[in-house]
Amino acid sequence: AAGKKVMLSFGGAGMGGSWDGLNDCWEHCYGKEASVVRQLVAVASSLGFDGINLDYGYYYEDGQRGSSFAKGAQAQAFLKEVTVGLKQNLPTGSLVTHSPVDIDLAKGTRYFDIMKEVAGSVDFVMPQYYNGITRPNTDGINGGVFSSALAHFK
């Protein structure tokens, strides 16, 4: 419609975040990847959305950030299988995107490695520069460009 794309976003802070520790809704999805894919595809297709965004801000490595999280392998399998499953099951031309917290895209993190592994199934990665290690609103703006966001990718 008028060159715009409308996406279904799955996740977000309501599903639990690695900063929160109180909400572990994501963990209930581990091992149910096929069902998650089926349900998301059904909702997006029935409403005519142009794709699905995975807003996963939860733990994905054992002991991450000093937590007691011990389901890293399950979380990683979930991220990979759902991403690939969505791309394979959505209508041709549909978008699959991820919007992780910026620190999760730092080289050496497992999330960064997973994004490389499933790159063929991801159309866009949209880092959340508003609640992670970079703070463009307080780090300053250099020539109209967020200096901290650019530094993150160097």
VENHU-V665800 format. One record per pair of residues at least 4 apart in sequence whose C-alpha atoms are under 8 Angstrom apart, sorted by sequence separation. I is the first residue (numbers start at 1). J is the second residue. D is the distance in whole Angstrom. If there is no record, write none. Layout:
i->I j->J d->D
i->I j->J d->D
This chain:
i->1 j->5 d->7
i->11 j->15 d->5
i->12 j->16 d->7
i->13 j->17 d->6
i->16 j->20 d->7
i->17 j->21 d->7
i->24 j->28 d->8
i->25 j->29 d->7
i->26 j->30 d->7
i->29 j->33 d->7
i->32 j->36 d->6
i->33 j->37 d->6
i->34 j->38 d->6
i->35 j->39 d->6
i->36 j->40 d->6
i->37 j->41 d->6
i->38 j->42 d->6
i->39 j->43 d->6
i->40 j->44 d->6
i->41 j->45 d->6
i->42 j->46 d->6
i->43 j->47 d->6
i->44 j->48 d->6
i->45 j->49 d->6
i->60 j->64 d->7
i->63 j->67 d->5
i->64 j->68 d->8
i->71 j->75 d->6
i->72 j->76 d->6
i->73 j->77 d->6
i->74 j->78 d->6
i->75 j->79 d->6
i->76 j->80 d->6
i->77 j->81 d->6
i->78 j->82 d->6
i->79 j->83 d->6
i->80 j->84 d->6
i->81 j->85 d->6
i->82 j->86 d->6
i->83 j->87 d->6
i->84 j->88 d->6
i->85 j->89 d->6
i->86 j->90 d->6
i->90 j->94 d->6
i->100 j->104 d->6
i->101 j->105 d->7
i->102 j->106 d->7
i->105 j->109 d->7
i->108 j->112 d->7
i->109 j->113 d->7
i->110 j->114 d->6
i->111 j->115 d->6
i->112 j->116 d->7
i->113 j->117 d->6
i->114 j->118 d->6
i->115 j->119 d->6
i->118 j->122 d->7
i->119 j->123 d->8
i->128 j->132 d->7
i->129 j->133 d->8
i->130 j->134 d->7
i->131 j->135 d->7
i->135 j->139 d->5
i->136 j->140 d->6
i->137 j->141 d->8
i->141 j->145 d->6
i->142 j->146 d->6
i->146 j->150 d->6
i->147 j->151 d->6
i->148 j->152 d->6
i->149 j->153 d->7
i->150 j->154 d->7
i->12 j->17 d->8
i->16 j->21 d->7
i->44 j->49 d->5
i->59 j->64 d->6
i->62 j->67 d->8
i->63 j->68 d->5
i->64 j->69 d->7
i->100 j->105 d->7
i->104 j->109 d->6
i->107 j->112 d->6
i->108 j->113 d->7
i->129 j->134 d->6
i->130 j->135 d->6
i->134 j->139 d->8
i->136 j->141 d->7
i->141 j->146 d->5
i->142 j->147 d->6
i->145 j->150 d->8
i->16 j->22 d->7
i->17 j->23 d->7
i->44 j->50 d->7
i->62 j->68 d->7
i->63 j->69 d->5
i->104 j->110 d->8
i->105 j->111 d->6
i->106 j->112 d->6
i->107 j->113 d->8
i->129 j->135 d->6
i->130 j->136 d->7
i->140 j->146 d->7
i->141 j->147 d->6
i->16 j->23 d->4
i->17 j->24 d->8
i->29 j->36 d->7
i->44 j->51 d->7
i->62 j->69 d->5
i->63 j->70 d->6
i->87 j->94 d->8
i->104 j->111 d->6
i->105 j->112 d->5
i->115 j->122 d->8
i->129 j->136 d->7
i->130 j->137 d->8
i->139 j->146 d->8
i->140 j->147 d->7
i->15 j->23 d->7
i->16 j->24 d->5
i->44 j->52 d->7
i->61 j->69 d->7
i->62 j->70 d->5
i->87 j->95 d->8
i->104 j->112 d->7
i->139 j->147 d->7
i->140 j->148 d->8
i->14 j->23 d->8
i->15 j->24 d->7
i->16 j->25 d->6
i->61 j->70 d->7
i->62 j->71 d->6
i->87 j->96 d->6
i->139 j->148 d->6
i->15 j->25 d->5
i->16 j->26 d->7
i->59 j->69 d->7
i->61 j->71 d->7
i->62 j->72 d->5
i->86 j->96 d->7
i->136 j->146 d->5
i->15 j->26 d->6
i->60 j->71 d->7
i->61 j->72 d->4
i->136 j->147 d->7
i->40 j->52 d->8
i->60 j->72 d->5
i->61 j->73 d->7
i->136 j->148 d->6
i->59 j->72 d->7
i->60 j->73 d->8
i->83 j->96 d->7
i->135 j->148 d->7
i->136 j->149 d->7
i->61 j->75 d->8
i->134 j->148 d->5
i->135 j->149 d->8
i->60 j->75 d->5
i->61 j->76 d->8
i->134 j->149 d->6
i->59 j->75 d->7
i->60 j->76 d->6
i->134 j->152 d->8
i->129 j->149 d->7
i->105 j->127 d->8
i->98 j->122 d->7
i->96 j->121 d->7
i->97 j->122 d->6
i->100 j->125 d->8
i->102 j->127 d->5
i->96 j->122 d->5
i->97 j->123 d->6
i->98 j->124 d->7
i->99 j->125 d->6
i->100 j->126 d->7
i->101 j->127 d->6
i->102 j->128 d->5
i->95 j->122 d->8
i->96 j->123 d->6
i->97 j->124 d->5
i->98 j->125 d->5
i->99 j->126 d->5
i->100 j->127 d->5
i->101 j->128 d->5
i->102 j->129 d->6
i->95 j->123 d->6
i->96 j->124 d->7
i->97 j->125 d->6
i->98 j->126 d->6
i->99 j->127 d->5
i->100 j->128 d->6
i->101 j->129 d->7
i->97 j->126 d->7
i->98 j->127 d->8
i->99 j->128 d->6
i->103 j->132 d->6
i->101 j->131 d->7
i->102 j->132 d->6
i->103 j->133 d->6
i->101 j->132 d->6
i->102 j->133 d->7
i->26 j->58 d->7
i->102 j->134 d->7
i->52 j->86 d->8
i->76 j->110 d->8
i->80 j->114 d->7
i->84 j->118 d->7
i->87 j->121 d->6
i->76 j->111 d->8
i->79 j->114 d->8
i->83 j->118 d->7
i->87 j->122 d->8
i->8 j->44 d->6
i->7 j->44 d->8
i->84 j->121 d->6
i->76 j->114 d->7
i->80 j->118 d->7
i->83 j->121 d->7
i->17 j->56 d->8
i->18 j->57 d->6
i->51 j->90 d->7
i->83 j->122 d->7
i->17 j->57 d->5
i->18 j->58 d->5
i->8 j->49 d->7
i->16 j->57 d->7
i->17 j->58 d->4
i->18 j->59 d->5
i->7 j->49 d->5
i->8 j->50 d->8
i->10 j->52 d->7
i->16 j->58 d->6
i->17 j->59 d->7
i->54 j->96 d->8
i->56 j->98 d->8
i->6 j->49 d->5
i->7 j->50 d->5
i->8 j->51 d->6
i->9 j->52 d->6
i->10 j->53 d->6
i->11 j->54 d->6
i->12 j->55 d->5
i->31 j->74 d->7
i->50 j->93 d->8
i->51 j->94 d->5
i->52 j->95 d->6
i->53 j->96 d->6
i->54 j->97 d->6
i->55 j->98 d->6
i->56 j->99 d->7
i->57 j->100 d->6
i->5 j->49 d->8
i->6 j->50 d->5
i->7 j->51 d->5
i->8 j->52 d->5
i->9 j->53 d->5
i->10 j->54 d->5
i->11 j->55 d->5
i->12 j->56 d->6
i->13 j->57 d->7
i->30 j->74 d->6
i->50 j->94 d->5
i->51 j->95 d->4
i->52 j->96 d->5
i->53 j->97 d->5
i->54 j->98 d->5
i->55 j->99 d->5
i->56 j->100 d->6
i->57 j->101 d->6
i->5 j->50 d->6
i->6 j->51 d->7
i->7 j->52 d->5
i->8 j->53 d->6
i->9 j->54 d->6
i->10 j->55 d->6
i->11 j->56 d->6
i->12 j->57 d->7
i->30 j->75 d->6
i->33 j->78 d->6
i->37 j->82 d->6
i->41 j->86 d->7
i->45 j->90 d->8
i->50 j->95 d->6
i->51 j->96 d->6
i->52 j->97 d->6
i->53 j->98 d->5
i->54 j->99 d->6
i->55 j->100 d->6
i->7 j->53 d->7
i->9 j->55 d->7
i->11 j->57 d->8
i->36 j->82 d->7
i->51 j->97 d->8
i->53 j->99 d->7
i->106 j->152 d->8
i->31 j->78 d->7
i->106 j->153 d->8
i->27 j->75 d->8
i->30 j->78 d->6
i->33 j->81 d->6
i->34 j->82 d->7
i->37 j->85 d->6
i->41 j->89 d->7
i->29 j->78 d->8
i->33 j->82 d->6
i->37 j->86 d->6
i->41 j->90 d->6
i->61 j->110 d->7
i->60 j->110 d->7
i->34 j->85 d->7
i->60 j->111 d->7
i->37 j->89 d->8
i->7 j->95 d->8
